[in-house]
Amino acid sequence: MDDHESLIKTLSQKLETFIILSADLYRLKIVYKSADVLSALVARLVVLLFIVIFTVIVNIALALLIGKHMGEYYYGFFVVAAFYGVVGLVLYAFRNAWIKAPIKKMIITDALD
């Protein structure tokens, strides 16, 4: 009888250790995945920030150039604003196919790797 109780106690301790280690492993996997996804997001945001700054400066220069050729500088800003208005409407019309779906796919792919 002692032998069975000893085996059950040992098995119980090993099961408890297994459960604790499994929980720790899953927690570490979640932390690793979260850190990986977050670091990729931050890296992309930093690159995006520099692209936005570059684009703003180029657009100001383009608006001034167009305005100079049209006779008044503010005309150039109207032309550039109208261009971005049209681009914005097109992006709004195709936002699911061009923006939402690729971003969703990228996030899921990053999370599963």
N, CA, C and O atoms as CSV, one atom per row, in Angstrom:
chain,resi,resn,atom,element,x,y,z
A,1,MET,N,N,0.827,-1.193,0.000
A,1,MET,CA,C,0.000,0.000,0.000
A,1,MET,C,C,0.861,1.243,0.000
A,1,MET,O,O,0.569,2.227,-0.680
A,2,ASP,N,N,1.950,1.179,0.791
A,2,ASP,CA,C,2.864,2.312,0.834
A,2,ASP,C,C,3.456,2.580,-0.541
A,2,ASP,O,O,3.696,3.723,-0.928
A,3,ASP,N,N,3.680,1.503,-1.257
A,3,ASP,CA,C,4.274,1.632,-2.580
A,3,ASP,C,C,3.361,2.408,-3.533
A,3,ASP,O,O,3.830,3.252,-4.297
A,4,HIS,N,N,2.070,2.123,-3.486
A,4,HIS,CA,C,1.102,2.816,-4.340
A,4,HIS,C,C,0.964,4.280,-3.942
A,4,HIS,O,O,0.898,5.162,-4.798
A,5,GLU,N,N,0.921,4.529,-2.652
A,5,GLU,CA,C,0.810,5.917,-2.184
A,5,GLU,C,C,2.043,6.712,-2.580
A,5,GLU,O,O,1.949,7.882,-2.951
A,6,SER,N,N,3.189,6.072,-2.498
A,6,SER,CA,C,4.438,6.731,-2.879
A,6,SER,C,C,4.445,7.043,-4.377
A,6,SER,O,O,4.863,8.126,-4.788
A,7,LEU,N,N,3.983,6.093,-5.188
A,7,LEU,CA,C,3.916,6.307,-6.629
A,7,LEU,C,C,2.925,7.415,-6.974
A,7,LEU,O,O,3.204,8.262,-7.822
A,8,ILE,N,N,1.780,7.406,-6.320
A,8,ILE,CA,C,0.766,8.439,-6.571
A,8,ILE,C,C,1.290,9.811,-6.155
A,8,ILE,O,O,1.066,10.796,-6.860
A,9,LYS,N,N,1.975,9.886,-5.036
A,9,LYS,CA,C,2.543,11.149,-4.558
A,9,LYS,C,C,3.613,11.657,-5.539
A,9,LYS,O,O,3.647,12.842,-5.872
A,10,THR,N,N,4.478,10.750,-5.993
A,10,THR,CA,C,5.519,11.124,-6.958
A,10,THR,C,C,4.889,11.590,-8.265
A,10,THR,O,O,5.289,12.605,-8.835
A,11,LEU,N,N,3.894,10.828,-8.733
A,11,LEU,CA,C,3.200,11.194,-9.957
A,11,LEU,C,C,2.506,12.543,-9.796
A,11,LEU,O,O,2.528,13.359,-10.717
A,12,SER,N,N,1.902,12.786,-8.658
A,12,SER,CA,C,1.234,14.054,-8.381
A,12,SER,C,C,2.218,15.216,-8.389
A,12,SER,O,O,1.931,16.282,-8.932
A,13,GLN,N,N,3.396,14.996,-7.774
A,13,GLN,CA,C,4.419,16.050,-7.761
A,13,GLN,C,C,4.941,16.328,-9.167
A,13,GLN,O,O,5.164,17.482,-9.533
A,14,LYS,N,N,5.133,15.279,-9.946
A,14,LYS,CA,C,5.622,15.461,-11.317
A,14,LYS,C,C,4.565,16.167,-12.176
A,14,LYS,O,O,4.902,17.005,-13.013
A,15,LEU,N,N,3.307,15.831,-11.972
A,15,LEU,CA,C,2.230,16.489,-12.699
A,15,LEU,C,C,2.166,17.973,-12.336
A,15,LEU,O,O,1.997,18.828,-13.205
A,16,GLU,N,N,2.301,18.258,-11.064
A,16,GLU,CA,C,2.296,19.656,-10.609
A,16,GLU,C,C,3.468,20.427,-11.228
A,16,GLU,O,O,3.292,21.556,-11.686
A,17,THR,N,N,4.639,19.836,-11.244
A,17,THR,CA,C,5.822,20.454,-11.844
A,17,THR,C,C,5.608,20.666,-13.345
A,17,THR,O,O,5.961,21.712,-13.890
A,18,PHE,N,N,5.034,19.671,-13.998
A,18,PHE,CA,C,4.759,19.776,-15.427
A,18,PHE,C,C,3.795,20.923,-15.719
A,18,PHE,O,O,4.014,21.699,-16.649
A,19,ILE,N,N,2.748,21.029,-14.939
A,19,ILE,CA,C,1.761,22.101,-15.143
A,19,ILE,C,C,2.404,23.465,-14.932
A,19,ILE,O,O,2.173,24.386,-15.716
A,20,ILE,N,N,3.204,23.602,-13.888
A,20,ILE,CA,C,3.883,24.881,-13.614
A,20,ILE,C,C,4.836,25.234,-14.747
A,20,ILE,O,O,4.855,26.375,-15.211
A,21,LEU,N,N,5.628,24.261,-15.195
A,21,LEU,CA,C,6.583,24.515,-16.274
A,21,LEU,C,C,5.877,24.812,-17.596
A,21,LEU,O,O,6.324,25.656,-18.372
A,22,SER,N,N,4.777,24.114,-17.844
A,22,SER,CA,C,4.011,24.380,-19.066
A,22,SER,C,C,3.437,25.790,-19.041
A,22,SER,O,O,3.473,26.494,-20.050
A,23,ALA,N,N,2.912,26.203,-17.901
A,23,ALA,CA,C,2.375,27.563,-17.782
A,23,ALA,C,C,3.478,28.594,-17.977
A,23,ALA,O,O,3.273,29.605,-18.649
A,24,ASP,N,N,4.648,28.343,-17.391
A,24,ASP,CA,C,5.782,29.255,-17.579
A,24,ASP,C,C,6.204,29.315,-19.040
A,24,ASP,O,O,6.506,30.389,-19.558
A,25,LEU,N,N,6.225,28.164,-19.705
A,25,LEU,CA,C,6.606,28.122,-21.116
A,25,LEU,C,C,5.624,28.931,-21.967
A,25,LEU,O,O,6.050,29.711,-22.819
A,26,TYR,N,N,4.333,28.758,-21.752
A,26,TYR,CA,C,3.334,29.509,-22.516
A,26,TYR,C,C,3.440,31.007,-22.234
A,26,TYR,O,O,3.305,31.825,-23.144
A,27,ARG,N,N,3.682,31.363,-20.977
A,27,ARG,CA,C,3.835,32.777,-20.617
A,27,ARG,C,C,5.033,33.372,-21.334
A,27,ARG,O,O,4.953,34.481,-21.862
A,28,LEU,N,N,6.150,32.642,-21.358
A,28,LEU,CA,C,7.347,33.129,-22.041
A,28,LEU,C,C,7.138,33.223,-23.551
A,28,LEU,O,O,7.638,34.149,-24.189
A,29,LYS,N,N,6.414,32.284,-24.117
A,29,LYS,CA,C,6.115,32.350,-25.551
A,29,LYS,C,C,5.262,33.581,-25.863
A,29,LYS,O,O,5.486,34.256,-26.867
A,30,ILE,N,N,4.297,33.866,-25.012
A,30,ILE,CA,C,3.443,35.040,-25.217
A,30,ILE,C,C,4.261,36.318,-25.100
A,30,ILE,O,O,4.096,37.234,-25.906
A,31,VAL,N,N,5.132,36.388,-24.115
A,31,VAL,CA,C,5.985,37.573,-23.939
A,31,VAL,C,C,6.897,37.735,-25.149
A,31,VAL,O,O,7.071,38.849,-25.642
A,32,TYR,N,N,7.482,36.643,-25.635
A,32,TYR,CA,C,8.372,36.706,-26.794
A,32,TYR,C,C,7.620,37.199,-28.019
A,32,TYR,O,O,8.103,38.083,-28.726
A,33,LYS,N,N,6.442,36.638,-28.282
A,33,LYS,CA,C,5.648,37.042,-29.438
A,33,LYS,C,C,5.222,38.499,-29.320
A,33,LYS,O,O,5.280,39.246,-30.297
A,34,SER,N,N,4.796,38.902,-28.134
A,34,SER,CA,C,4.383,40.288,-27.926
A,34,SER,C,C,5.545,41.236,-28.162
A,34,SER,O,O,5.376,42.274,-28.803
A,35,ALA,N,N,6.707,40.901,-27.660
A,35,ALA,CA,C,7.889,41.744,-27.856
A,35,ALA,C,C,8.274,41.801,-29.328
A,35,ALA,O,O,8.659,42.854,-29.836
A,36,ASP,N,N,8.170,40.680,-30.000
A,36,ASP,CA,C,8.506,40.628,-31.422
A,36,ASP,C,C,7.560,41.498,-32.245
A,36,ASP,O,O,8.006,42.277,-33.087
A,37,VAL,N,N,6.261,41.368,-32.005
A,37,VAL,CA,C,5.275,42.157,-32.737
A,37,VAL,C,C,5.414,43.636,-32.406
A,37,VAL,O,O,5.347,44.480,-33.299
A,38,LEU,N,N,5.605,43.955,-31.142
A,38,LEU,CA,C,5.735,45.346,-30.735
A,38,LEU,C,C,7.000,45.987,-31.310
A,38,LEU,O,O,6.963,47.132,-31.759
A,39,SER,N,N,8.103,45.265,-31.300
A,39,SER,CA,C,9.339,45.830,-31.845
A,39,SER,C,C,9.227,46.043,-33.349
A,39,SER,O,O,9.738,47.033,-33.872
A,40,ALA,N,N,8.570,45.133,-34.046
A,40,ALA,CA,C,8.355,45.311,-35.488
A,40,ALA,C,C,7.460,46.515,-35.745
A,40,ALA,O,O,7.692,47.273,-36.687
A,41,LEU,N,N,6.450,46.692,-34.921
A,41,LEU,CA,C,5.549,47.837,-35.067
A,41,LEU,C,C,6.282,49.146,-34.819
A,41,LEU,O,O,6.104,50.103,-35.573
A,42,VAL,N,N,7.094,49.207,-33.790
A,42,VAL,CA,C,7.849,50.426,-33.487
A,42,VAL,C,C,8.830,50.737,-34.613
A,42,VAL,O,O,8.969,51.896,-35.004
A,43,ALA,N,N,9.503,49.734,-35.133
A,43,ALA,CA,C,10.449,49.944,-36.234
A,43,ALA,C,C,9.732,50.500,-37.457
A,43,ALA,O,O,10.229,51.416,-38.112
A,44,ARG,N,N,8.579,49.952,-37.760
A,44,ARG,CA,C,7.810,50.445,-38.910
A,44,ARG,C,C,7.307,51.862,-38.671
A,44,ARG,O,O,7.274,52.676,-39.593
A,45,LEU,N,N,6.920,52.155,-37.443
A,45,LEU,CA,C,6.455,53.512,-37.144
A,45,LEU,C,C,7.573,54.538,-37.261
A,45,LEU,O,O,7.341,55.653,-37.727
A,46,VAL,N,N,8.777,54.177,-36.847
A,46,VAL,CA,C,9.919,55.090,-36.976
A,46,VAL,C,C,10.203,55.365,-38.451
A,46,VAL,O,O,10.402,56.515,-38.843
A,47,VAL,N,N,10.222,54.321,-39.263
A,47,VAL,CA,C,10.443,54.501,-40.697
A,47,VAL,C,C,9.317,55.344,-41.297
A,47,VAL,O,O,9.572,56.236,-42.106
A,48,LEU,N,N,8.096,55.068,-40.908
A,48,LEU,CA,C,6.945,55.827,-41.397
A,48,LEU,C,C,7.048,57.301,-41.018
A,48,LEU,O,O,6.698,58.169,-41.817
A,49,LEU,N,N,7.519,57.587,-39.823
A,49,LEU,CA,C,7.697,58.971,-39.383
A,49,LEU,C,C,8.652,59.720,-40.307
A,49,LEU,O,O,8.360,60.845,-40.713
A,50,PHE,N,N,9.779,59.117,-40.640
A,50,PHE,CA,C,10.732,59.768,-41.530
A,50,PHE,C,C,10.179,59.920,-42.943
A,50,PHE,O,O,10.452,60.918,-43.609
A,51,ILE,N,N,9.411,58.948,-43.402
A,51,ILE,CA,C,8.777,59.056,-44.716
A,51,ILE,C,C,7.772,60.205,-44.721
A,51,ILE,O,O,7.695,60.959,-45.691
A,52,VAL,N,N,7.008,60.340,-43.649
A,52,VAL,CA,C,6.025,61.420,-43.553
A,52,VAL,C,C,6.724,62.780,-43.548
A,52,VAL,O,O,6.294,63.697,-44.248
A,53,ILE,N,N,7.784,62.918,-42.775
A,53,ILE,CA,C,8.522,64.189,-42.734
A,53,ILE,C,C,9.071,64.524,-44.122
A,53,ILE,O,O,8.956,65.663,-44.575
A,54,PHE,N,N,9.664,63.541,-44.795
A,54,PHE,CA,C,10.184,63.747,-46.140
A,54,PHE,C,C,9.065,64.168,-47.087
A,54,PHE,O,O,9.230,65.104,-47.870
A,55,THR,N,N,7.931,63.480,-47.017
A,55,THR,CA,C,6.807,63.781,-47.901
A,55,THR,C,C,6.263,65.181,-47.654
A,55,THR,O,O,5.928,65.884,-48.607
A,56,VAL,N,N,6.171,65.593,-46.418
A,56,VAL,CA,C,5.673,66.940,-46.106
A,56,VAL,C,C,6.597,67.998,-46.703
A,56,VAL,O,O,6.135,68.964,-47.310
A,57,ILE,N,N,7.889,67.812,-46.529
A,57,ILE,CA,C,8.844,68.795,-47.052
A,57,ILE,C,C,8.792,68.840,-48.585
A,57,ILE,O,O,8.813,69.921,-49.174
A,58,VAL,N,N,8.724,67.685,-49.222
A,58,VAL,CA,C,8.629,67.648,-50.685
A,58,VAL,C,C,7.333,68.294,-51.155
A,58,VAL,O,O,7.329,69.005,-52.159
A,59,ASN,N,N,6.237,68.058,-50.447
A,59,ASN,CA,C,4.958,68.652,-50.843
A,59,ASN,C,C,4.961,70.167,-50.692
A,59,ASN,O,O,4.390,70.871,-51.526
A,60,ILE,N,N,5.588,70.671,-49.653
A,60,ILE,CA,C,5.687,72.122,-49.490
A,60,ILE,C,C,6.512,72.708,-50.639
A,60,ILE,O,O,6.134,73.722,-51.226
A,61,ALA,N,N,7.627,72.074,-50.952
A,61,ALA,CA,C,8.462,72.551,-52.059
A,61,ALA,C,C,7.698,72.491,-53.380
A,61,ALA,O,O,7.776,73.423,-54.180
A,62,LEU,N,N,6.967,71.416,-53.613
A,62,LEU,CA,C,6.182,71.274,-54.834
A,62,LEU,C,C,5.085,72.336,-54.910
A,62,LEU,O,O,4.863,72.927,-55.966
A,63,ALA,N,N,4.410,72.575,-53.807
A,63,ALA,CA,C,3.353,73.595,-53.779
A,63,ALA,C,C,3.938,74.980,-54.064
A,63,ALA,O,O,3.340,75.766,-54.799
A,64,LEU,N,N,5.093,75.277,-53.490
A,64,LEU,CA,C,5.725,76.570,-53.760
A,64,LEU,C,C,6.146,76.682,-55.221
A,64,LEU,O,O,6.002,77.746,-55.823
A,65,LEU,N,N,6.656,75.615,-55.792
A,65,LEU,CA,C,7.065,75.613,-57.191
A,65,LEU,C,C,5.866,75.815,-58.118
A,65,LEU,O,O,5.918,76.638,-59.033
A,66,ILE,N,N,4.805,75.078,-57.886
A,66,ILE,CA,C,3.595,75.219,-58.697
A,66,ILE,C,C,3.029,76.621,-58.533
A,66,ILE,O,O,2.641,77.259,-59.511
A,67,GLY,N,N,2.984,77.095,-57.303
A,67,GLY,CA,C,2.470,78.442,-57.049
A,67,GLY,C,C,3.289,79.512,-57.739
A,67,GLY,O,O,2.735,80.490,-58.242
A,68,LYS,N,N,4.583,79.345,-57.770
A,68,LYS,CA,C,5.454,80.320,-58.447
A,68,LYS,C,C,5.119,80.386,-59.936
A,68,LYS,O,O,5.078,81.471,-60.517
A,69,HIS,N,N,4.878,79.219,-60.558
A,69,HIS,CA,C,4.552,79.184,-61.987
A,69,HIS,C,C,3.129,79.670,-62.266
A,69,HIS,O,O,2.839,80.112,-63.378
A,70,MET,N,N,2.242,79.596,-61.275
A,70,MET,CA,C,0.862,80.044,-61.465
A,70,MET,C,C,0.688,81.519,-61.111
A,70,MET,O,O,-0.360,82.101,-61.391
A,71,GLY,N,N,1.675,82.113,-60.516
A,71,GLY,CA,C,1.601,83.544,-60.215
A,71,GLY,C,C,1.394,83.857,-58.743
A,71,GLY,O,O,1.831,84.911,-58.281
A,72,GLU,N,N,0.758,83.001,-58.007
A,72,GLU,CA,C,0.529,83.179,-56.564
A,72,GLU,C,C,0.892,81.872,-55.859
A,72,GLU,O,O,0.508,80.786,-56.295
A,73,TYR,N,N,1.630,81.998,-54.776
A,73,TYR,CA,C,2.098,80.789,-54.091
A,73,TYR,C,C,0.953,79.949,-53.526
A,73,TYR,O,O,1.041,78.721,-53.492
A,74,TYR,N,N,-0.109,80.601,-53.086
A,74,TYR,CA,C,-1.190,79.819,-52.478
A,74,TYR,C,C,-1.924,78.962,-53.503
A,74,TYR,O,O,-2.568,77.983,-53.124
A,75,TYR,N,N,-1.848,79.300,-54.795
A,75,TYR,CA,C,-2.441,78.450,-55.830
A,75,TYR,C,C,-1.780,77.061,-55.836
A,75,TYR,O,O,-2.444,76.042,-56.030
A,76,GLY,N,N,-0.494,77.049,-55.626
A,76,GLY,CA,C,0.215,75.772,-55.577
A,76,GLY,C,C,-0.265,74.896,-54.436
A,76,GLY,O,O,-0.383,73.679,-54.578
A,77,PHE,N,N,-0.543,75.530,-53.297
A,77,PHE,CA,C,-1.054,74.755,-52.162
A,77,PHE,C,C,-2.457,74.228,-52.442
A,77,PHE,O,O,-2.801,73.129,-52.008
A,78,PHE,N,N,-3.279,75.006,-53.170
A,78,PHE,CA,C,-4.601,74.520,-53.551
A,78,PHE,C,C,-4.494,73.322,-54.490
A,78,PHE,O,O,-5.249,72.358,-54.361
A,79,VAL,N,N,-3.561,73.384,-55.429
A,79,VAL,CA,C,-3.393,72.269,-56.372
A,79,VAL,C,C,-2.936,71.012,-55.634
A,79,VAL,O,O,-3.477,69.929,-55.860
A,80,VAL,N,N,-1.951,71.149,-54.759
A,80,VAL,CA,C,-1.465,69.996,-54.001
A,80,VAL,C,C,-2.569,69.450,-53.092
A,80,VAL,O,O,-2.731,68.235,-52.977
A,81,ALA,N,N,-3.323,70.339,-52.449
A,81,ALA,CA,C,-4.424,69.897,-51.585
A,81,ALA,C,C,-5.497,69.169,-52.393
A,81,ALA,O,O,-6.039,68.161,-51.938
A,82,ALA,N,N,-5.807,69.672,-53.587
A,82,ALA,CA,C,-6.802,69.003,-54.433
A,82,ALA,C,C,-6.315,67.610,-54.834
A,82,ALA,O,O,-7.092,66.655,-54.840
A,83,PHE,N,N,-5.035,67.497,-55.167
A,83,PHE,CA,C,-4.462,66.189,-55.509
A,83,PHE,C,C,-4.641,65.217,-54.350
A,83,PHE,O,O,-5.085,64.086,-54.548
A,84,TYR,N,N,-4.293,65.660,-53.135
A,84,TYR,CA,C,-4.422,64.769,-51.985
A,84,TYR,C,C,-5.882,64.499,-51.628
A,84,TYR,O,O,-6.198,63.451,-51.065
A,85,GLY,N,N,-6.757,65.421,-51.946
A,85,GLY,CA,C,-8.181,65.168,-51.746
A,85,GLY,C,C,-8.667,64.035,-52.634
A,85,GLY,O,O,-9.403,63.158,-52.183
A,86,VAL,N,N,-8.254,64.054,-53.905
A,86,VAL,CA,C,-8.630,62.986,-54.835
A,86,VAL,C,C,-8.013,61.652,-54.396
A,86,VAL,O,O,-8.687,60.622,-54.393
A,87,VAL,N,N,-6.725,61.681,-54.026
A,87,VAL,CA,C,-6.068,60.456,-53.551
A,87,VAL,C,C,-6.779,59.923,-52.308
A,87,VAL,O,O,-6.967,58.714,-52.166
A,88,GLY,N,N,-7.176,60.833,-51.405
A,88,GLY,CA,C,-7.890,60.424,-50.198
A,88,GLY,C,C,-9.222,59.764,-50.507
A,88,GLY,O,O,-9.585,58.773,-49.875
A,89,LEU,N,N,-9.951,60.302,-51.471
A,89,LEU,CA,C,-11.231,59.698,-51.856
A,89,LEU,C,C,-11.036,58.308,-52.464
A,89,LEU,O,O,-11.806,57.390,-52.182
A,90,VAL,N,N,-10.012,58.158,-53.291
A,90,VAL,CA,C,-9.728,56.844,-53.887
A,90,VAL,C,C,-9.332,55.847,-52.797
A,90,VAL,O,O,-9.801,54.709,-52.786
A,91,LEU,N,N,-8.463,56.287,-51.879
A,91,LEU,CA,C,-8.072,55.398,-50.777
A,91,LEU,C,C,-9.260,55.025,-49.902
A,91,LEU,O,O,-9.368,53.888,-49.443
A,92,TYR,N,N,-10.149,55.982,-49.673
A,92,TYR,CA,C,-11.347,55.692,-48.873
A,92,TYR,C,C,-12.219,54.650,-49.573
A,92,TYR,O,O,-12.764,53.750,-48.935
A,93,ALA,N,N,-12.341,54.786,-50.889
A,93,ALA,CA,C,-13.181,53.853,-51.639
A,93,ALA,C,C,-12.612,52.433,-51.606
A,93,ALA,O,O,-13.370,51.464,-51.572
A,94,PHE,N,N,-11.284,52.304,-51.616
A,94,PHE,CA,C,-10.651,50.984,-51.669
A,94,PHE,C,C,-9.917,50.641,-50.374
A,94,PHE,O,O,-8.978,49.845,-50.388
A,95,ARG,N,N,-10.332,51.230,-49.264
A,95,ARG,CA,C,-9.621,51.074,-47.986
A,95,ARG,C,C,-9.563,49.632,-47.511
A,95,ARG,O,O,-8.550,49.214,-46.950
A,96,ASN,N,N,-10.614,48.868,-47.718
A,96,ASN,CA,C,-10.615,47.477,-47.234
A,96,ASN,C,C,-9.623,46.618,-48.003
A,96,ASN,O,O,-8.877,45.841,-47.408
A,97,ALA,N,N,-9.613,46.755,-49.317
A,97,ALA,CA,C,-8.737,45.910,-50.138
A,97,ALA,C,C,-7.287,46.372,-50.094
A,97,ALA,O,O,-6.378,45.542,-50.117
A,98,TRP,N,N,-7.054,47.679,-50.032
A,98,TRP,CA,C,-5.696,48.199,-50.143
A,98,TRP,C,C,-5.017,48.427,-48.793
A,98,TRP,O,O,-3.789,48.400,-48.708
A,99,ILE,N,N,-5.802,48.651,-47.740
A,99,ILE,CA,C,-5.197,48.996,-46.451
A,99,ILE,C,C,-5.524,47.956,-45.383
A,99,ILE,O,O,-4.623,47.361,-44.792
A,100,LYS,N,N,-6.808,47.742,-45.139
A,100,LYS,CA,C,-7.231,46.890,-44.025
A,100,LYS,C,C,-6.773,45.442,-44.181
A,100,LYS,O,O,-6.191,44.878,-43.254
A,101,ALA,N,N,-7.023,44.841,-45.322
A,101,ALA,CA,C,-6.677,43.428,-45.529
A,101,ALA,C,C,-5.166,43.187,-45.464
A,101,ALA,O,O,-4.747,42.247,-44.789
A,102,PRO,N,N,-4.325,43.994,-46.134
A,102,PRO,CA,C,-2.879,43.743,-46.023
A,102,PRO,C,C,-2.331,43.931,-44.606
A,102,PRO,O,O,-1.454,43.181,-44.177
A,103,ILE,N,N,-2.843,44.925,-43.879
A,103,ILE,CA,C,-2.371,45.137,-42.509
A,103,ILE,C,C,-2.800,43.975,-41.622
A,103,ILE,O,O,-2.020,43.497,-40.798
A,104,LYS,N,N,-4.036,43.522,-41.789
A,104,LYS,CA,C,-4.516,42.375,-41.014
A,104,LYS,C,C,-3.661,41.147,-41.303
A,104,LYS,O,O,-3.284,40.417,-40.386
A,105,LYS,N,N,-3.354,40.918,-42.586
A,105,LYS,CA,C,-2.533,39.769,-42.969
A,105,LYS,C,C,-1.131,39.889,-42.380
A,105,LYS,O,O,-0.574,38.899,-41.906
A,106,MET,N,N,-0.551,41.099,-42.405
A,106,MET,CA,C,0.792,41.306,-41.864
A,106,MET,C,C,0.824,41.026,-40.369
A,106,MET,O,O,1.751,40.376,-39.885
A,107,ILE,N,N,-0.170,41.504,-39.630
A,107,ILE,CA,C,-0.216,41.297,-38.181
A,107,ILE,C,C,-0.375,39.815,-37.849
A,107,ILE,O,O,0.293,39.296,-36.955
A,108,ILE,N,N,-1.261,39.142,-38.573
A,108,ILE,CA,C,-1.475,37.712,-38.321
A,108,ILE,C,C,-0.211,36.920,-38.663
A,108,ILE,O,O,0.176,36.018,-37.920
A,109,THR,N,N,0.431,37.255,-39.783
A,109,THR,CA,C,1.652,36.562,-40.177
A,109,THR,C,C,2.757,36.779,-39.145
A,109,THR,O,O,3.453,35.834,-38.774
A,110,ASP,N,N,2.922,38.018,-38.679
A,110,ASP,CA,C,3.931,38.300,-37.667
A,110,ASP,C,C,3.637,37.562,-36.360
A,110,ASP,O,O,4.551,37.074,-35.696
A,111,ALA,N,N,2.366,37.484,-36.001
A,111,ALA,CA,C,2.007,36.826,-34.737
A,111,ALA,C,C,2.201,35.315,-34.802
A,111,ALA,O,O,2.489,34.686,-33.783
A,112,LEU,N,N,2.047,34.729,-35.979
A,112,LEU,CA,C,2.144,33.273,-36.104
A,112,LEU,C,C,3.559,32.774,-36.343
A,112,LEU,O,O,3.837,31.591,-36.147
A,113,ASP,N,N,4.450,33.649,-36.761
A,113,ASP,CA,C,5.845,33.222,-37.009
A,113,ASP,C,C,6.600,32.971,-35.726
A,113,ASP,O,O,7.776,32.608,-35.762
